[in-house]
Amino acid sequence: MDLRIQFVKANGTTSPKVFKGSELSLEGGKSRVVRKTISVAQHSTRNHYAGEHAVEIMINGTTHKAGSFQLRGG
């Protein structure tokens, strides 16, 4: 399982960044809660821009929409 965030770029388009998650196997009908925290604090390696950033979960190579979050300009 990986987490992919579609970060908004300066020109308004988005660019995906994949964050590696965990690897697990589940038997049919079983479920498990998985949590991942991502910092959106400003670092020197990535600039964050205002707008809606989509969040996706990648399971076995298949992407599933998980929601979004809004960053506001300062």
C-alpha positions as CSV (number, residue, x, y, z in Angstrom):
1,M,0.0,0.0,0.0
2,D,1.3,3.4,-1.0
3,L,-0.1,6.9,-0.5
4,R,-0.1,9.3,-3.5
5,I,-0.7,13.0,-3.1
6,Q,-1.4,15.2,-6.2
7,F,0.5,18.3,-5.1
8,V,-0.6,21.6,-6.7
9,K,2.3,23.3,-8.6
10,A,3.0,27.0,-9.1
11,N,1.2,27.0,-12.5
12,G,-2.0,25.4,-11.0
13,T,-1.4,21.9,-12.4
14,T,-0.8,18.9,-10.2
15,S,2.2,16.6,-9.8
16,P,2.0,13.2,-8.0
17,K,4.3,12.3,-5.1
18,V,4.2,8.7,-3.9
19,F,4.9,8.0,-0.2
20,K,5.8,4.3,0.4
21,G,3.4,2.6,2.8
22,S,3.3,-0.8,4.4
23,E,3.2,-4.3,2.9
24,L,0.6,-6.6,4.3
25,S,-1.4,-9.7,3.4
26,L,-5.0,-10.2,4.4
27,E,-7.3,-13.2,4.2
28,G,-10.6,-12.8,2.4
29,G,-13.2,-10.9,4.4
30,K,-10.6,-9.5,6.9
31,S,-9.8,-5.8,7.3
32,R,-7.1,-3.7,8.9
33,V,-6.7,-0.1,9.8
34,V,-3.5,1.5,8.3
35,R,-2.4,5.1,9.2
36,K,0.1,7.3,7.5
37,T,1.1,10.9,8.5
38,I,2.6,13.2,5.9
39,S,4.0,16.6,6.9
40,V,3.0,19.5,4.6
41,A,5.4,21.9,6.5
42,Q,7.5,23.9,4.1
43,H,10.9,22.2,3.5
44,S,13.7,23.1,1.1
45,T,12.9,20.1,-1.2
46,R,9.3,20.9,-2.1
47,N,7.4,24.2,-2.3
48,H,3.7,23.9,-1.4
49,Y,1.1,26.0,-3.2
50,A,-2.5,27.0,-2.4
51,G,-5.2,24.8,-3.8
52,E,-6.9,21.5,-3.5
53,H,-4.5,18.5,-3.2
54,A,-6.0,15.1,-4.0
55,V,-5.1,12.1,-1.8
56,E,-5.1,8.6,-3.3
57,I,-4.3,5.1,-2.0
58,M,-2.5,2.7,-4.2
59,I,-3.2,-1.0,-3.5
60,N,-1.7,-3.7,-5.6
61,G,-1.1,-1.1,-8.4
62,T,-4.7,0.1,-8.4
63,T,-5.4,3.7,-7.4
64,H,-8.3,4.6,-5.2
65,K,-9.5,8.1,-4.4
66,A,-9.2,8.8,-0.6
67,G,-10.2,12.5,-0.4
68,S,-8.4,15.8,-0.6
69,F,-7.3,18.7,1.5
70,Q,-7.1,22.4,0.8
71,L,-4.0,24.6,1.4
72,R,-4.5,28.3,1.7
73,G,-2.0,30.9,0.8
74,G,-0.4,33.0,3.4
